[in-house]
Amino acid sequence: MPEPKGGADQPGVVAPPLAVFAAFFAAGLGLEWLWPCVLSFTRPGWPAGVAAIVAGIALVAWSMHRFRRSETTVNPYGSTRAIVSDGPYRFSRNPIYLALVLIYVGGGIAVGSLWVLALLVPCLAVMHWGVILREERYLENKFGDDYRRYKASVRRWL
């Protein structure tokens, strides 16, 4: 992977993670409009989607609180000051991305769109190669063995 432009103290992600998820969700809705492929759920489908969205929002809030408490940025274009390893970061190196998956899947279920759900796979590929691997390389370069120890002790997702 190429180094961030100008050697800046940031990971050089291809796009903000929220924008990646939103673009794929919007593409799924567009495909749904062009070629409907509606999921047929019994009554529990919509509430399950909303529950996933609410759980995702709660996880985002908890994760962002840990960033603020550690006085570092959640901005993927900003300079990281600390490795956050408490709260949800004890269980996942990427709880915000996990939360975005919950919100995305919940939204796909709530609107009943198979297209939205199918596009989660390429969305996660973009996240993996365009965001996560770049962030991990950045954190390893910046924090060295401290980050490598954290990386070895906490899974990427769950």
TORPA-4810 file (N, C-alpha, C, O; in nm, 3 decimals):
<nodes>
NODE_1_0.084_-0.118_0.000_0.000_0.000_0.000_0.088_0.124_0.000_0.191_0.129_0.066_M
NODE_2_0.046_0.224_-0.074_0.127_0.346_-0.078_0.120_0.420_0.054_0.024_0.408_0.130_P
NODE_3_0.223_0.496_0.080_0.227_0.580_0.201_0.126_0.692_0.188_0.092_0.732_0.076_E
NODE_4_0.076_0.744_0.300_-0.015_0.859_0.293_0.051_0.974_0.218_0.173_0.992_0.224_P
NODE_5_-0.030_1.052_0.148_0.023_1.165_0.071_0.102_1.259_0.158_0.057_1.298_0.266_K
NODE_6_0.217_1.296_0.113_0.300_1.393_0.184_0.359_1.341_0.314_0.415_1.418_0.391_G
NODE_7_0.346_1.208_0.339_0.401_1.151_0.463_0.331_1.202_0.587_0.387_1.195_0.696_G
NODE_8_0.209_1.252_0.573_0.135_1.309_0.685_0.113_1.205_0.794_0.113_1.085_0.769_A
NODE_9_0.093_1.254_0.915_0.070_1.167_1.030_-0.078_1.127_1.033_-0.154_1.169_1.120_D
NODE_10_-0.115_1.045_0.935_-0.251_0.992_0.925_-0.246_0.867_0.837_-0.150_0.848_0.762_Q
NODE_11_-0.348_0.782_0.847_-0.341_0.651_0.780_-0.360_0.651_0.629_-0.326_0.551_0.565_P
NODE_12_-0.413_0.754_0.570_-0.431_0.756_0.425_-0.542_0.663_0.378_-0.525_0.593_0.278_G
NODE_13_-0.655_0.662_0.447_-0.766_0.577_0.407_-0.826_0.628_0.277_-0.813_0.746_0.244_V
NODE_14_-0.892_0.537_0.201_-0.947_0.575_0.071_-1.069_0.665_0.082_-1.097_0.744_-0.009_V
NODE_15_-1.142_0.655_0.192_-1.261_0.737_0.215_-1.300_0.723_0.361_-1.262_0.626_0.427_A
NODE_16_-1.375_0.818_0.413_-1.423_0.804_0.551_-1.511_0.678_0.561_-1.596_0.655_0.474_P
NODE_17_-1.492_0.597_0.664_-1.569_0.473_0.677_-1.720_0.491_0.668_-1.788_0.411_0.604_P
NODE_18_-1.773_0.595_0.730_-1.917_0.618_0.722_-1.960_0.641_0.577_-2.066_0.595_0.536_L
NODE_19_-1.878_0.711_0.500_-1.908_0.735_0.359_-1.906_0.605_0.279_-1.988_0.587_0.188_A
NODE_20_-1.815_0.514_0.312_-1.809_0.385_0.243_-1.939_0.308_0.266_-2.001_0.261_0.171_V
NODE_21_-1.980_0.296_0.393_-2.103_0.224_0.423_-2.224_0.293_0.360_-2.310_0.226_0.303_F
NODE_22_-2.231_0.425_0.368_-2.344_0.499_0.312_-2.352_0.483_0.160_-2.461_0.469_0.104_A
NODE_23_-2.237_0.484_0.093_-2.235_0.469_-0.053_-2.287_0.332_-0.095_-2.367_0.321_-0.189_A
NODE_24_-2.243_0.228_-0.026_-2.290_0.094_-0.061_-2.438_0.077_-0.028_-2.511_0.012_-0.102_F
NODE_25_-2.483_0.135_0.083_-2.625_0.127_0.119_-2.708_0.199_0.012_-2.810_0.147_-0.034_F
NODE_26_-2.664_0.317_-0.027_-2.735_0.393_-0.131_-2.736_0.318_-0.263_-2.837_0.316_-0.333_A
NODE_27_-2.624_0.255_-0.298_-2.618_0.174_-0.421_-2.717_0.059_-0.413_-2.784_0.027_-0.512_A
NODE_28_-2.726_-0.004_-0.297_-2.823_-0.112_-0.278_-2.966_-0.063_-0.296_-3.048_-0.131_-0.358_G
NODE_29_-2.997_0.055_-0.241_-3.131_0.111_-0.260_-3.157_0.144_-0.406_-3.268_0.126_-0.456_L
NODE_30_-3.053_0.193_-0.475_-3.067_0.221_-0.618_-3.093_0.095_-0.698_-3.179_0.094_-0.786_G
NODE_31_-3.020_-0.011_-0.667_-3.044_-0.139_-0.735_-3.183_-0.192_-0.703_-3.249_-0.251_-0.789_L
NODE_32_-3.225_-0.172_-0.579_-3.360_-0.214_-0.539_-3.467_-0.142_-0.621_-3.568_-0.201_-0.659_E
NODE_33_-3.443_-0.016_-0.647_-3.538_0.062_-0.726_-3.539_0.014_-0.872_-3.646_0.004_-0.934_W
NODE_34_-3.419_-0.014_-0.927_-3.410_-0.059_-1.067_-3.458_-0.203_-1.085_-3.535_-0.231_-1.177_L
NODE_35_-3.414_-0.293_-0.998_-3.447_-0.435_-1.006_-3.490_-0.483_-0.868_-3.409_-0.537_-0.793_W
NODE_36_-3.615_-0.464_-0.836_-3.661_-0.502_-0.701_-3.630_-0.648_-0.666_-3.652_-0.740_-0.745_P
NODE_37_-3.578_-0.664_-0.548_-3.543_-0.797_-0.496_-3.572_-0.792_-0.345_-3.481_-0.805_-0.262_C
NODE_38_-3.697_-0.774_-0.314_-3.740_-0.747_-0.177_-3.735_-0.875_-0.094_-3.775_-0.982_-0.139_V
NODE_39_-3.685_-0.860_0.028_-3.688_-0.971_0.123_-3.828_-0.982_0.180_-3.893_-0.882_0.210_L
NODE_40_-3.873_-1.103_0.194_-4.005_-1.124_0.256_-3.983_-1.169_0.399_-3.939_-1.281_0.425_S
NODE_41_-4.014_-1.079_0.491_-4.001_-1.112_0.633_-4.138_-1.128_0.693_-4.235_-1.062_0.654_F
NODE_42_-4.144_-1.215_0.788_-4.263_-1.218_0.869_-4.254_-1.100_0.964_-4.157_-1.025_0.961_T
NODE_43_-4.350_-1.084_1.044_-4.359_-0.968_1.132_-4.230_-0.934_1.207_-4.200_-0.815_1.219_R
NODE_44_-4.150_-1.029_1.260_-4.032_-0.992_1.339_-3.918_-0.927_1.259_-3.825_-0.875_1.320_P
NODE_45_-3.922_-0.928_1.125_-3.812_-0.874_1.047_-3.783_-0.727_1.072_-3.668_-0.691_1.098_G
NODE_46_-3.884_-0.643_1.066_-3.865_-0.499_1.083_-3.814_-0.467_1.223_-3.717_-0.391_1.235_W
NODE_47_-3.875_-0.520_1.330_-3.821_-0.491_1.464_-3.677_-0.540_1.482_-3.599_-0.476_1.553_P
NODE_48_-3.640_-0.651_1.419_-3.502_-0.700_1.429_-3.406_-0.601_1.363_-3.297_-0.576_1.414_A
NODE_49_-3.447_-0.544_1.250_-3.364_-0.444_1.184_-3.345_-0.321_1.270_-3.234_-0.269_1.281_G
NODE_50_-3.452_-0.274_1.330_-3.445_-0.157_1.417_-3.358_-0.187_1.540_-3.280_-0.103_1.583_V
NODE_51_-3.372_-0.308_1.595_-3.291_-0.346_1.711_-3.142_-0.345_1.676_-3.060_-0.301_1.756_A
NODE_52_-3.107_-0.394_1.557_-2.967_-0.393_1.514_-2.917_-0.249_1.498_-2.804_-0.218_1.536_A
NODE_53_-3.000_-0.162_1.444_-2.962_-0.021_1.428_-2.938_0.043_1.564_-2.838_0.112_1.583_I
NODE_54_-3.028_0.021_1.657_-3.014_0.079_1.791_-2.888_0.025_1.859_-2.814_0.102_1.921_V
NODE_55_-2.862_-0.105_1.848_-2.741_-0.164_1.906_-2.616_-0.103_1.843_-2.519_-0.075_1.913_A
NODE_56_-2.619_-0.082_1.713_-2.506_-0.021_1.644_-2.481_0.122_1.689_-2.367_0.162_1.711_G
NODE_57_-2.587_0.198_1.704_-2.574_0.337_1.749_-2.515_0.341_1.891_-2.429_0.424_1.921_I
NODE_58_-2.563_0.250_1.977_-2.510_0.246_2.115_-2.362_0.210_2.115_-2.285_0.267_2.192_A
NODE_59_-2.321_0.116_2.028_-2.180_0.077_2.021_-2.094_0.191_1.967_-1.983_0.211_2.014_L
NODE_60_-2.144_0.265_1.869_-2.072_0.382_1.818_-2.052_0.484_1.930_-1.942_0.536_1.949_V
NODE_61_-2.158_0.511_2.003_-2.150_0.610_2.111_-2.049_0.568_2.217_-1.968_0.650_2.261_A
NODE_62_-2.051_0.442_2.258_-1.958_0.391_2.359_-1.814_0.401_2.307_-1.724_0.444_2.379_W
NODE_63_-1.795_0.360_2.182_-1.660_0.362_2.123_-1.606_0.504_2.110_-1.490_0.529_2.142_S
NODE_64_-1.689_0.595_2.066_-1.645_0.734_2.050_-1.616_0.797_2.186_-1.525_0.879_2.199_M
NODE_65_-1.693_0.759_2.286_-1.667_0.808_2.422_-1.527_0.766_2.467_-1.456_0.845_2.530_H
NODE_66_-1.487_0.644_2.436_-1.354_0.595_2.475_-1.245_0.675_2.401_-1.141_0.703_2.459_R
NODE_67_-1.268_0.711_2.276_-1.172_0.794_2.202_-1.158_0.930_2.268_-1.047_0.977_2.292_F
NODE_68_-1.272_0.994_2.298_-1.266_1.126_2.362_-1.196_1.117_2.496_-1.115_1.204_2.530_R
NODE_69_-1.226_1.014_2.572_-1.164_0.999_2.703_-1.012_0.979_2.692_-0.938_1.022_2.780_R
NODE_70_-0.967_0.916_2.585_-0.824_0.895_2.562_-0.760_1.015_2.493_-0.640_1.013_2.464_S
NODE_71_-0.838_1.118_2.467_-0.791_1.241_2.403_-0.724_1.215_2.268_-0.618_1.270_2.237_E
NODE_72_-0.787_1.129_2.190_-0.740_1.104_2.055_-0.858_1.121_1.960_-0.972_1.136_2.004_T
NODE_73_-0.831_1.120_1.833_-0.933_1.150_1.734_-0.996_1.023_1.675_-0.930_0.920_1.662_T
NODE_74_-1.122_1.034_1.641_-1.191_0.928_1.569_-1.184_0.955_1.418_-1.218_0.870_1.337_V
NODE_75_-1.139_1.074_1.382_-1.127_1.116_1.243_-1.019_1.034_1.172_-0.903_1.036_1.213_N
NODE_76_-1.056_0.960_1.065_-0.957_0.878_0.995_-0.850_0.959_0.922_-0.751_0.903_0.876_P
NODE_77_-0.871_1.089_0.911_-0.771_1.175_0.848_-0.690_1.253_0.952_-0.606_1.336_0.917_Y
NODE_78_-0.717_1.226_1.078_-0.646_1.294_1.185_-0.527_1.214_1.234_-0.506_1.100_1.193_G
NODE_79_-0.452_1.274_1.322_-0.334_1.212_1.382_-0.374_1.145_1.514_-0.427_1.210_1.605_S
NODE_80_-0.348_1.017_1.524_-0.381_0.942_1.644_-0.279_0.970_1.752_-0.159_0.970_1.726_T
NODE_81_-0.327_0.995_1.874_-0.237_1.024_1.986_-0.219_0.906_2.080_-0.121_0.901_2.156_R
NODE_82_-0.313_0.811_2.077_-0.308_0.701_2.174_-0.375_0.577_2.116_-0.460_0.587_2.027_A
NODE_83_-0.336_0.462_2.167_-0.403_0.337_2.135_-0.515_0.321_2.237_-0.490_0.315_2.357_I
NODE_84_-0.637_0.315_2.190_-0.751_0.295_2.280_-0.770_0.145_2.294_-0.795_0.074_2.196_V
NODE_85_-0.759_0.096_2.417_-0.767_-0.049_2.438_-0.863_-0.088_2.549_-0.862_-0.203_2.594_S
NODE_86_-0.946_0.006_2.593_-1.043_-0.028_2.697_-1.184_-0.015_2.640_-1.201_0.016_2.522_D
NODE_87_-1.284_-0.039_2.723_-1.422_-0.034_2.675_-1.441_-0.140_2.568_-1.395_-0.253_2.584_G
NODE_88_-1.509_-0.106_2.458_-1.533_-0.206_2.354_-1.405_-0.249_2.282_-1.402_-0.352_2.215_P
NODE_89_-1.300_-0.169_2.297_-1.172_-0.201_2.232_-1.100_-0.317_2.301_-0.995_-0.360_2.254_Y
NODE_90_-1.154_-0.366_2.411_-1.101_-0.488_2.475_-1.142_-0.611_2.397_-1.076_-0.715_2.404_R
NODE_91_-1.253_-0.600_2.320_-1.310_-0.714_2.249_-1.290_-0.709_2.098_-1.290_-0.812_2.031_F
NODE_92_-1.273_-0.589_2.046_-1.260_-0.570_1.901_-1.168_-0.451_1.876_-1.177_-0.349_1.944_S
NODE_93_-1.079_-0.466_1.777_-0.996_-0.351_1.740_-1.077_-0.248_1.660_-1.034_-0.134_1.644_R
NODE_94_-1.192_-0.289_1.610_-1.272_-0.201_1.525_-1.419_-0.199_1.566_-1.506_-0.229_1.485_N
NODE_95_-1.449_-0.163_1.690_-1.590_-0.167_1.730_-1.678_-0.066_1.656_-1.797_-0.090_1.639_P
NODE_96_-1.622_0.045_1.612_-1.704_0.140_1.535_-1.741_0.079_1.401_-1.854_0.096_1.355_I
NODE_97_-1.650_0.009_1.338_-1.681_-0.055_1.210_-1.779_-0.169_1.232_-1.867_-0.192_1.148_Y
NODE_98_-1.765_-0.241_1.340_-1.862_-0.345_1.376_-2.000_-0.281_1.395_-2.100_-0.336_1.350_L
NODE_99_-2.004_-0.166_1.461_-2.131_-0.094_1.480_-2.189_-0.050_1.347_-2.310_-0.059_1.327_A
NODE_100_-2.105_-0.004_1.256_-2.154_0.036_1.124_-2.211_-0.083_1.048_-2.307_-0.068_0.973_L
NODE_101_-2.153_-0.201_1.066_-2.208_-0.324_1.006_-2.347_-0.352_1.065_-2.441_-0.383_0.992_V
NODE_102_-2.360_-0.341_1.198_-2.491_-0.362_1.261_-2.595_-0.264_1.206_-2.707_-0.304_1.174_L
NODE_103_-2.558_-0.138_1.195_-2.650_-0.036_1.144_-2.686_-0.066_0.999_-2.803_-0.056_0.960_I
NODE_104_-2.587_-0.101_0.919_-2.608_-0.131_0.777_-2.701_-0.251_0.761_-2.799_-0.245_0.687_Y
NODE_105_-2.671_-0.360_0.831_-2.754_-0.481_0.821_-2.895_-0.453_0.875_-2.995_-0.493_0.815_V
NODE_106_-2.901_-0.383_0.987_-3.031_-0.347_1.041_-3.112_-0.265_0.942_-3.232_-0.287_0.926_G
NODE_107_-3.047_-0.171_0.877_-3.115_-0.090_0.776_-3.161_-0.174_0.658_-3.273_-0.156_0.609_G
NODE_108_-3.076_-0.266_0.614_-3.114_-0.355_0.503_-3.233_-0.442_0.537_-3.322_-0.464_0.455_G
NODE_109_-3.234_-0.492_0.661_-3.347_-0.573_0.706_-3.472_-0.487_0.721_-3.581_-0.527_0.680_I
NODE_110_-3.456_-0.369_0.779_-3.571_-0.280_0.802_-3.638_-0.240_0.671_-3.761_-0.232_0.664_A
NODE_111_-3.560_-0.215_0.566_-3.620_-0.178_0.438_-3.650_-0.301_0.352_-3.711_-0.290_0.246_V
NODE_112_-3.606_-0.418_0.398_-3.635_-0.542_0.328_-3.565_-0.557_0.195_-3.624_-0.608_0.100_G
NODE_113_-3.441_-0.512_0.186_-3.369_-0.512_0.058_-3.257_-0.615_0.055_-3.159_-0.606_0.129_S
NODE_114_-3.275_-0.714_-0.033_-3.169_-0.812_-0.053_-3.047_-0.748_-0.119_-2.934_-0.788_-0.091_L
NODE_115_-3.068_-0.649_-0.206_-2.957_-0.579_-0.270_-2.867_-0.511_-0.166_-2.744_-0.523_-0.172_W
NODE_116_-2.928_-0.441_-0.073_-2.850_-0.374_0.031_-2.765_-0.476_0.106_-2.646_-0.455_0.127_V
NODE_117_-2.827_-0.587_0.146_-2.754_-0.690_0.221_-2.644_-0.755_0.137_-2.536_-0.784_0.187_L
NODE_118_-2.672_-0.778_0.010_-2.571_-0.840_-0.078_-2.450_-0.749_-0.097_-2.338_-0.798_-0.110_A
NODE_119_-2.472_-0.618_-0.098_-2.360_-0.525_-0.118_-2.275_-0.507_0.007_-2.174_-0.437_0.003_L
NODE_120_-2.313_-0.570_0.117_-2.228_-0.565_0.236_-2.093_-0.633_0.209_-1.991_-0.589_0.261_L
NODE_121_-2.092_-0.738_0.128_-1.967_-0.809_0.100_-1.865_-0.718_0.030_-1.753_-0.706_0.079_V
NODE_122_-1.899_-0.653_-0.082_-1.800_-0.561_-0.140_-1.771_-0.440_-0.051_-1.660_-0.387_-0.053_P
NODE_123_-1.869_-0.397_0.027_-1.845_-0.287_0.121_-1.736_-0.325_0.220_-1.645_-0.247_0.247_C
NODE_124_-1.745_-0.447_0.274_-1.644_-0.492_0.370_-1.508_-0.512_0.303_-1.404_-0.496_0.368_L
NODE_125_-1.506_-0.548_0.175_-1.379_-0.559_0.103_-1.312_-0.422_0.092_-1.192_-0.410_0.113_A
NODE_126_-1.390_-0.319_0.059_-1.335_-0.183_0.053_-1.286_-0.141_0.190_-1.178_-0.083_0.203_V
NODE_127_-1.364_-0.170_0.292_-1.322_-0.136_0.429_-1.192_-0.207_0.465_-1.101_-0.146_0.522_M
NODE_128_-1.182_-0.334_0.432_-1.063_-0.410_0.468_-0.938_-0.354_0.401_-0.840_-0.321_0.468_H
NODE_129_-0.943_-0.344_0.267_-0.822_-0.302_0.194_-0.803_-0.151_0.188_-0.689_-0.104_0.184_W
NODE_130_-0.910_-0.077_0.189_-0.897_0.068_0.173_-0.892_0.145_0.303_-0.851_0.261_0.305_G
NODE_131_-0.933_0.082_0.414_-0.937_0.153_0.541_-0.860_0.077_0.649_-0.760_0.127_0.700_V
NODE_132_-0.906_-0.041_0.684_-0.852_-0.112_0.800_-0.704_-0.145_0.787_-0.627_-0.116_0.879_I
NODE_133_-0.662_-0.205_0.676_-0.520_-0.239_0.661_-0.432_-0.114_0.663_-0.321_-0.117_0.714_L
NODE_134_-0.482_-0.006_0.607_-0.406_0.120_0.608_-0.395_0.176_0.749_-0.289_0.224_0.790_R
NODE_135_-0.506_0.169_0.824_-0.501_0.216_0.962_-0.408_0.129_1.046_-0.332_0.181_1.128_E
NODE_136_-0.413_-0.001_1.026_-0.326_-0.090_1.103_-0.179_-0.064_1.072_-0.095_-0.063_1.162_E
NODE_137_-0.148_-0.043_0.945_-0.009_-0.013_0.908_0.036_0.118_0.972_0.148_0.128_1.023_R
NODE_138_-0.050_0.217_0.968_-0.022_0.347_1.029_0.004_0.332_1.180_0.102_0.385_1.232_Y
NODE_139_-0.084_0.260_1.248_-0.069_0.243_1.393_0.056_0.164_1.428_0.122_0.194_1.528_L
NODE_140_0.089_0.063_1.348_0.213_-0.013_1.372_0.334_0.077_1.354_0.428_0.072_1.434_E
NODE_141_0.334_0.157_1.250_0.447_0.248_1.226_0.458_0.352_1.337_0.569_0.390_1.376_N
NODE_142_0.346_0.399_1.387_0.347_0.505_1.486_0.375_0.453_1.628_0.451_0.515_1.702_K
NODE_143_0.315_0.340_1.665_0.324_0.292_1.803_0.408_0.165_1.820_0.430_0.120_1.932_F
NODE_144_0.455_0.108_1.710_0.546_-0.006_1.715_0.496_-0.125_1.796_0.385_-0.174_1.776_G
NODE_145_0.582_-0.170_1.890_0.552_-0.290_1.967_0.426_-0.276_2.053_0.357_-0.375_2.076_D
NODE_146_0.396_-0.157_2.100_0.274_-0.138_2.179_0.151_-0.176_2.096_0.062_-0.246_2.145_D
NODE_147_0.147_-0.130_1.972_0.033_-0.165_1.888_0.037_-0.311_1.848_-0.067_-0.376_1.844_Y
NODE_148_0.154_-0.366_1.819_0.164_-0.507_1.782_0.115_-0.597_1.895_0.050_-0.698_1.870_R
NODE_149_0.146_-0.561_2.020_0.096_-0.639_2.135_-0.056_-0.631_2.143_-0.124_-0.732_2.164_R
NODE_150_-0.109_-0.511_2.126_-0.254_-0.494_2.129_-0.318_-0.575_2.016_-0.417_-0.645_2.036_Y
NODE_151_-0.261_-0.565_1.897_-0.311_-0.636_1.780_-0.310_-0.787_1.802_-0.401_-0.857_1.759_K
NODE_152_-0.208_-0.836_1.870_-0.197_-0.980_1.896_-0.296_-1.026_2.003_-0.331_-1.144_2.008_A
NODE_153_-0.342_-0.935_2.088_-0.429_-0.975_2.199_-0.578_-0.950_2.175_-0.662_-1.002_2.249_S
NODE_154_-0.612_-0.870_2.074_-0.752_-0.837_2.048_-0.782_-0.862_1.901_-0.708_-0.819_1.813_V
NODE_155_-0.892_-0.932_1.875_-0.930_-0.962_1.737_-0.973_-0.837_1.661_-1.013_-0.737_1.720_R
NODE_156_-0.962_-0.845_1.530_-0.999_-0.731_1.445_-1.149_-0.703_1.458_-1.188_-0.587_1.476_R
NODE_157_-1.231_-0.803_1.449_-1.377_-0.784_1.455_-1.432_-0.827_1.589_-1.468_-0.743_1.671_W
NODE_158_-1.440_-0.956_1.614_-1.491_-1.009_1.742_-1.409_-1.128_1.785_-1.436_-1.186_1.890_L
</nodes>
